[in-house]
């Protein structure tokens, strides 16, 4: 059961805020993305609290004209979890479960001041519980919400009005690998395996979500698809049935060339959503899997770093380049021939064997 308290980074267990506990790998994180109607401007941000590592960090990254430019920040937490500011980057809850402000003061040529307003009540996804052998690797809860952005951003002197941008934000908390890698491997050792797709899409009058984690045989250990009409409350979220995502991979890569979601509503009527990638955003630009600025790593009392990259020039098979968000155009075909066009992302992270894709090793394609 979500409450307003779940908007704030104060959790201590994978349960909603009413429960508490501790773990070395406990985290509490905000994630945001936003994009113009044509997808030509895309930004994303992450902001995390790591109570038992005594670190708070975050990043903002803007993709425009094929170049992705990021600011990474980190500081000592000092045990105060409610002070959600790291140097020039801050997150503030304006209205719990509804409005969030994200601000990056001008830093090395990049600035951003935007406010997110949700289109519907946030979706509480199924609890993510994942073990490697006997060891718990992931145990967390996440809520997701599509919405509108208003404000402005600037990149190296170019000003962009963030007007009628759409996007997605999430909040997750619990246990997952953070900070320094665990030096004691799981025994017996086995090939690493993680298969993840996430597709939150904004359509004109509704949002449509899908995610799946699959094991090496293609079995889903966590999945959900939800349709949320604008203004829907918690009881108005429509949980869809039998979701199945078919992906056509670009030749000799683990990047999607296209994808199609097949799903049924509560009356058994078929829905189909197709996804066509138009550009690629590197998740390491906001810390996910970054080789030196990953989430929860200690980088001093206060660290502020700019980083630029060109996603299309990066080799897909390099491990820190596996995790991406593809900005996609989407088409939803509903019952009775109804159809609408939308935009969103298809997040992808595929490591190790996956029988339905024909992969047998860590990075074969």
N, C-alpha and C positions, 0 to 999 in steps of 0.2 A: 504494500500500500504506500503510494507516494504521498508525501506531505510537503508543505512549504519548506520545511527544514532540509529536504533533500536538494534544494537549490544551492545550498551552501557547502563549501568544502570542509565539513566537520565530521564526516563519517569515520567510523573506526572498524567496521566489519563490512562484508559484502551485502549485508542486509540494509534496508532503509534505516534512517537515522535513529529510530527508536532503540536500536540495539548497539552495543559497543564491544570492543575487543582490541587486539593488537597483533601485528605481524610485521616482520622486517620489511616485507615487500608490499605493505599496504600503501595505496595511493588514492588520490581524489582529484579528478581532472575535468576541466572544461575543454570542449573542442568546438570549433566554429568553421564554417566555410560560407562563402557568398560569391555570387556571380551575376554579371550583367545578363540581359535577356538573350543576347546572342552568344554568350560564353566567351567573349573576347577579353574580358577582365575577370580574373578569378583571384580570390584571396582566401587564406585559411589561417587559423591560429590554434595553438594549444596552450594550456596553462595548468600546471600540475602542482599538487602539494604532496610531499612525501614525509610524513610525520616522523618516522623512525630513522630516516636518513638525514633529517633536519635540513632539507633542501626544498626550495620552491623555485620553479623555473617555467619558462614559456617561450613562445616564438610566434612571430607573424611573418607570413610569406605571401608575396603578390606575384602572380603569373600574368604577364602581358607581353604581347609581341614575341612569344616564344621563349622569353627569358624569365626565370623565377628568381626573385630577390627576397632575401630573408634577413630578419633580425632575431638572433637568439639571445635570451637573457637568463641569468641564474643568480641566486643569492642564498645565503644561509637563512633558513626559516626562522630561527630564533624561537621556536616553539609556538609562535603566534600564527594560527592557521587562518584567522579571519581577516588579516591584513593582506588582501589579494592584489599586491602591487610588487613588481620586481623592476627596479630602476624606472625606465620610461614606459613600461607596459603595465596596464591595470585592467581588471575585470570588476564590474560592479553590477549587483543585482538590483534592478530598478523596480521590478514587480515579480515576485517569485513565480516560477513556472510560466512566465509570460514575456517579460522584457529584460534584456541584458545589454549593458553597454561595454564595448571593447574599445580601448584607447591605447595607441602607441604615440607618445610624443615624438616629435621630429628627432630621428636618430640616424646619423650617417646617410641622410638623403631620403629616408622612408618615414612616413607618418600615416596615422589612421585614427579616425574618430567616428565610430559607427554604433548604431543601436539596432538590436534585433527584436522583432515582435513576432511571437508565435502565431501560427495559423489555427492551432487546435491545441487541446490538452496534450502534454507529452505522453509518448508511448513508453510503458515499462516493458523492456524486452525480457525474455526468459533468462533466468540466472545462468551465467556462463560458468560452468564447472568442468575443468579439463585437467587430467592427470597424465603424466608420462611415467608409466610403470606405477610404482607406489607413491610417487611424489606429486603433490598438488602444484600445478603450474599456474592455473588461472582459476579464480573464484571471485566473481564480481557481478555487479548489477549495473545496468545502463538504461538511461532514458533518452529518447530521441524526439526531436521536434523540428518541423520545417517552419519557415517564416519569411518575413520581409526585412530588408536592411535599409536604413536611411543614414546619411552622413556624408563623409568625404574621406578620400585617401590621396596621398601624393607619393610619387616615385621619381627621385632625381629631378625635381623641379616640375614634373608634369602633374597637374591637378586633375583628379577624377571625382565627379559628383556621384556619390552612391545613392542613386534615386531609383526606387522600384527594383533594386537588386533582390533576388531570391536567394535562399540558402538553407542550410541545416545546422543545427547545433545539437551537441549531446553532452550529457553529464554521466560519468562513470566513476565507480568507486569499488574498492575491494583489493584483491591480491592478484598481481601479475608480475612478471619479471621486470625489475627496474634497477637502475644504478649499475653497480659492478656485476659482471657475470659470475654465477656460482661456479667455483673452482672444482666442486665435487660433482662429477657427472652421474646421471642415473645409470644404474647397472642392472642387467647387461646393457652396454651401449647399443644404440639403434640409430637408424637414419632419422634426422630431424624431419618432421612432417607437420605442416600447417596449411590448410586450404580455407580461404576466407573471401567471400564476396559480400558487398554491402551496397545497396542501391536505393537511396532516398531520392525521390523525384518530385518536383513541383509541377503540377498541372494547373490550368486556369482556376478551377474551383475546388480542387482536392489535392491531397498528397498521397503518394503511394510508396510503400516501403517493402523492401525485401532484404533479408540477410541469411547467410548460411555459413556454418563451419562444417566441413566434412572430414572424415578420416581417410586413410589411404585407400580404402576399398570404395569410397564414395558415399558412405553412410553419414547422414546428417546427425551431428551430436548437438547442434543448436541451430534453430531456424525459426523464422516467423515472417509473415507478410501481413500488412495492415493497410487498409484504405481509410483515410481520415478526411471527411468533408470539412471545408472551412467552418470554424466555429464549433466543431465537435467537442463535447466534454468527454470525460473518461468513459462514460457508458455509451457514447456515440461512436467510439472507434470500432471499425468493422474488421474483425480478424478473419483473414482469408484462409482457405483450406487447400491442401495438396500443392503447396508451392514447389515448382521445379524450374530451375534455371539451366537452359542450354547455352553453352558458350562456344563460339567459334574462335579459336586462338589464331593469332597471326602466325604465319608459318615459321617454325623453328624458334618460337618465343613462348613466354608465359604472359603475354599481354593480349587482352581480348580485342579481336577485330569487330565483333558484334556479339550480341547476346539476346536471348528471348526468354521471358518469364511466362510460364503457364500457371494459372492459379484459378480457384473456384471461389465464388462467394457463398454465403450461407444458404442460398437457395439452389446451389449446385450449378449455377450458370458460369460459363467459362469467361475468363478475362485473359488477355494477352498483352504483354508490354515488351516492346523491342527497344534496344539501346544501341546507339551509333556513336562511338567515341569521336570527339572533335579535337581534343588536346589532352596532354598528360601533365599532371601535377605530382611532384616527388614528395612523398610524405616525410622523407628525411629532412626536408626544408623546414618542418616544424618539430623536428626532434625524433620522430619515430624511426628507430633503427640507425640513427646517425652514428658514424664511427667514432666521433669524439665529443659530440654534444647531445647524446641520448638522454632521455628523460631520467631525472633523478641522479645524474652524475654530478659529483662535486667539482665546481670550477672556480672556487674562491669565494670570498665574502660577497663580491658582486662582479659579474661578468656580463659584458655586452659585446656581441660579435655580429658583423655583417657577413653574409655569404651569398654569392650569386652562382647560378648554374643554368645550363640550357638543357632541359629534359630530353629533347630529341637526340642530343649528342652523347647521352650516357648509356653504357652497355646494360641491357636489361638483366643479364645474368650475374652482375655484381651483387652480392647479397644485400647491401644497403640500398640498392635500386629496385628491389623486388616490390616494395610496398608503394603503391601508387593510387591516386584517384584519377580516373579518366573522366573528364567533363563530357557529358553525353547529351545528345538529343534523344528524346524518348517519345514513343507513340503508344497510347493506351487504347486498345480495342476492347470495348465492353459488350454486354448483351445487346442484342437487337441491332448490331451494326454500328453502335455509337463509337465515336473515335475522338481523341483529342491529342494535341501535341504538348510536350513539356520539356523540361530541362533539369538536369541534376548531375549526379556522379555515380560511377560504378567503381567502387573501391576494390582493389585486388591485391591479395598477398598469397602466393602459391609456392610453397617450399616442400620438397620431398615427394614421395610417391603419391600418385592419385590415379587409380585404375581407370575411371571414366575418361580421363584426358590422355591415357596411354603413357603416363610418366611412371618410371620405375626407380629413378634415382633422385638425388637431391636437386639437380638443376638440368636434367635432360629435357628436351623439347622436340 
